Amino acid sequence: MRVHPLGLIVNPARDAFPFSFSAEVFSAPETNLHVTPGFQLFFVVAGNGSAFLKDSDTGALLGNESVQPGDIVLFPPQGTHGIEV
């Protein structure tokens, strides 16, 4: 659940820039699984959990790392990804 989205600052489709930037605060225990056309950066401010990356075509797990407050997570373009706390 998004509590306070601040908006998309750079749109990679419009601006031909491979990095999308937005700021959102999530109060739910996880982000929805999703794919982005550019890199996506998360700052973990509360809660412990895991960040994961899956192959968008096969669904195979490519990475699963523990996260805690203070961690920064960078996801590559086109991978299905999310964070669970």
C-alpha positions in Angstrom: 0.0 0.0 0.0 1.4 3.4 -1.0 0.9 5.9 1.7 2.5 9.0 0.2 3.7 8.8 -3.4 5.7 11.8 -4.4 5.7 11.2 -8.1 7.8 10.2 -11.0 10.7 12.7 -11.6 12.3 11.0 -14.6 10.3 8.9 -17.0 12.7 6.6 -18.9 10.2 6.0 -21.7 9.7 9.7 -22.3 13.2 11.0 -21.5 15.3 8.0 -23.0 17.0 7.7 -19.6 17.5 4.2 -18.1 16.7 5.2 -14.6 13.3 5.9 -13.1 13.1 7.8 -9.9 10.2 8.2 -7.6 9.8 8.4 -3.8 7.1 6.3 -2.1 6.5 5.3 1.5 5.1 1.8 2.0 3.3 0.8 5.1 2.4 -2.7 3.9 4.7 -5.6 4.8 5.7 -5.9 1.1 5.9 -4.2 -2.2 3.9 -5.8 -5.0 6.0 -7.9 -7.5 6.7 -5.7 -10.4 9.0 -4.9 -13.3 10.5 -1.5 -14.1 12.0 -0.3 -17.4 14.9 1.3 -15.6 16.9 0.7 -12.5 15.0 1.0 -9.2 16.5 2.1 -5.9 15.0 1.4 -2.4 16.0 2.8 0.9 15.0 0.6 3.8 14.0 2.8 6.7 12.2 0.3 9.0 11.7 -3.4 9.3 13.8 -6.4 8.6 13.0 -8.7 5.6 14.3 -9.7 2.2 14.7 -8.2 -1.2 14.4 -10.6 -4.1 14.9 -10.6 -7.9 13.3 -13.1 -10.3 13.8 -13.8 -14.0 10.8 -12.1 -15.7 10.5 -14.9 -18.3 11.1 -18.1 -16.3 10.2 -16.9 -12.8 13.5 -18.4 -11.5 14.9 -16.8 -8.4 18.0 -14.8 -9.3 18.7 -13.3 -5.9 17.4 -13.1 -2.4 19.1 -10.8 0.2 18.3 -9.9 3.8 17.5 -6.2 4.3 17.3 -4.0 7.4 17.0 -0.3 8.2 19.8 1.7 6.6 20.2 -0.7 3.6 19.9 0.5 0.0 18.7 -1.9 -2.6 19.2 -1.4 -6.4 17.2 -3.5 -8.8 18.2 -3.8 -12.5 15.7 -3.1 -15.3 13.3 -5.8 -16.6 13.7 -8.1 -13.6 10.7 -9.0 -11.5 11.5 -7.7 -8.0 10.1 -6.8 -4.6 10.8 -6.4 -0.9 9.1 -8.3 1.9 9.5 -7.3 5.6 
